Amino acid sequence: MCKFGAGLAACGGGELQQWQVSALQKFWAGHSKLVDLHHGHEDDMFTPMLKEKVNYPPKLEADHDALVALAKAVTLEVGALEGGGSLTAVTSVFETYHATMKAHLKEEEELCVPLIRAFFDPKYVGAKVQEIMQAMDPIALGAFVHYQGSKAELGPFLKQEGIPFFVWYIQFKGARAQYRAQMETQIQALLTKTPPTKPLTAKKDLTDAMNCGAYQWRVTA
C-alpha cells in the first residue's frame, strides 16, 4: 500500500502517460491478489482455529467485508485509468482504503497474534503455516520472501519452521525473482519516472522501489 501510494504521488498532478497507467494497473492487480489470499487464509484457517478457544471479535470479520468493498472501488477506478487522464478519483478512494486497511492490520497484530500465541501450541500453528506455504501462489510466496529481507534475514524463519536450507535455492529465490519482476519493477519505473523496458530482479536495479517507505512495515516481534 505504501508503494502504490508513492507511485501515485510520483505521477504528479498532470496528465498520465500510458506507461504510467500500465504500471499502476499491474501493481494494483498484484496487490489485490495478495490481499485476497491474505483474507482467504484468515477466513478459511486462522479464524476458525481461533474460534475453537476464544470469543473471536465479530468486528474483525465484518471489517473484511468493508475492506473488500473498498478494494473493489479502487479496482474500478484503477481499471478506468487511461493516458491523458487524472489520478484524482483513484487517489481519493485509495486513501480511504489505505487508512482502513492499516487500522485493520494493526488490530489483527495487536489482538489475534497474541491470542494465537497464548492459546495454541507453536507446532500446531506451524503446521497451518506450512499448509499455506505449500499451496501458495508463486507471486504471493515471492512477496513473503522479498519482504523478509535478504537470504540471511530469512534464515531464522526457515530454521524456526523446520524448512530445509535448500528450499531457498529450489523455490524461494525463484519466487522472489518473479515477485520483483512483476511488482517491484513497476514501482521502480514510477518512482524514477522512467518507462520500464524489462523485468528487474536485482536489488541494485530496484533501489528506489525497495527503499520506498524506509521499511516502515517491519516490526520486531
WOVEN-V716062 format. One record per residue. N is the residue number from 1. RES is the residue in one letter. OMEGA is omega as a letter, one per 40 degrees, with the letter a starting at -180 (999 if undefined). Layout:
# WOVEN-V716062
n = (N & N)
res = (RES & RES)
omega = (OMEGA & OMEGA)
This chain:
# WOVEN-V716062
n = (1 & 2 & 3 & 4 & 5 & 6 & 7 & 8 & 9 & 10 & 11 & 12 & 13 & 14 & 15 & 16 & 17 & 18 & 19 & 20 & 21 & 22 & 23 & 24 & 25 & 26 & 27 & 28 & 29 & 30 & 31 & 32 & 33 & 34 & 35 & 36 & 37 & 38 & 39 & 40 & 41 & 42 & 43 & 44 & 45 & 46 & 47 & 48 & 49 & 50 & 51 & 52 & 53 & 54 & 55 & 56 & 57 & 58 & 59 & 60 & 61 & 62 & 63 & 64 & 65 & 66 & 67 & 68 & 69 & 70 & 71 & 72 & 73 & 74 & 75 & 76 & 77 & 78 & 79 & 80 & 81 & 82 & 83 & 84 & 85 & 86 & 87 & 88 & 89 & 90 & 91 & 92 & 93 & 94 & 95 & 96 & 97 & 98 & 99 & 100 & 101 & 102 & 103 & 104 & 105 & 106 & 107 & 108 & 109 & 110 & 111 & 112 & 113 & 114 & 115 & 116 & 117 & 118 & 119 & 120 & 121 & 122 & 123 & 124 & 125 & 126 & 127 & 128 & 129 & 130 & 131 & 132 & 133 & 134 & 135 & 136 & 137 & 138 & 139 & 140 & 141 & 142 & 143 & 144 & 145 & 146 & 147 & 148 & 149 & 150 & 151 & 152 & 153 & 154 & 155 & 156 & 157 & 158 & 159 & 160 & 161 & 162 & 163 & 164 & 165 & 166 & 167 & 168 & 169 & 170 & 171 & 172 & 173 & 174 & 175 & 176 & 177 & 178 & 179 & 180 & 181 & 182 & 183 & 184 & 185 & 186 & 187 & 188 & 189 & 190 & 191 & 192 & 193 & 194 & 195 & 196 & 197 & 198 & 199 & 200 & 201 & 202 & 203 & 204 & 205 & 206 & 207 & 208 & 209 & 210 & 211 & 212 & 213 & 214 & 215 & 216 & 217 & 218 & 219 & 220 & 221)
res = (M & C & K & F & G & A & G & L & A & A & C & G & G & G & E & L & Q & Q & W & Q & V & S & A & L & Q & K & F & W & A & G & H & S & K & L & V & D & L & H & H & G & H & E & D & D & M & F & T & P & M & L & K & E & K & V & N & Y & P & P & K & L & E & A & D & H & D & A & L & V & A & L & A & K & A & V & T & L & E & V & G & A & L & E & G & G & G & S & L & T & A & V & T & S & V & F & E & T & Y & H & A & T & M & K & A & H & L & K & E & E & E & E & L & C & V & P & L & I & R & A & F & F & D & P & K & Y & V & G & A & K & V & Q & E & I & M & Q & A & M & D & P & I & A & L & G & A & F & V & H & Y & Q & G & S & K & A & E & L & G & P & F & L & K & Q & E & G & I & P & F & F & V & W & Y & I & Q & F & K & G & A & R & A & Q & Y & R & A & Q & M & E & T & Q & I & Q & A & L & L & T & K & T & P & P & T & K & P & L & T & A & K & K & D & L & T & D & A & M & N & C & G & A & Y & Q & W & R & V & T & A)
omega = (i & a & i & i & i & i & i & a & a & i & i & a & a & i & a & i & a & a & i & i & a & a & i & a & i & a & a & i & i & i & a & i & i & a & i & i & i & i & a & i & i & a & a & a & a & i & i & i & a & a & i & a & a & i & a & a & i & a & a & i & i & i & i & i & a & a & i & i & i & i & i & i & i & a & i & a & i & i & a & i & i & i & a & a & a & i & a & a & i & a & a & a & i & a & i & i & a & a & a & a & i & i & i & a & i & i & i & a & a & a & a & a & i & i & i & a & a & a & a & i & a & i & i & i & a & i & i & i & i & i & i & a & i & a & a & i & a & a & i & i & i & i & i & a & a & a & i & a & a & i & a & a & i & a & a & i & i & a & a & a & i & a & a & a & a & i & i & a & a & a & a & a & i & i & i & i & i & i & a & a & a & a & a & i & a & a & i & i & a & a & i & i & a & i & a & i & i & i & i & a & a & a & a & i & a & a & a & a & a & i & a & a & i & i & a & a & a & i & i & a & 999)
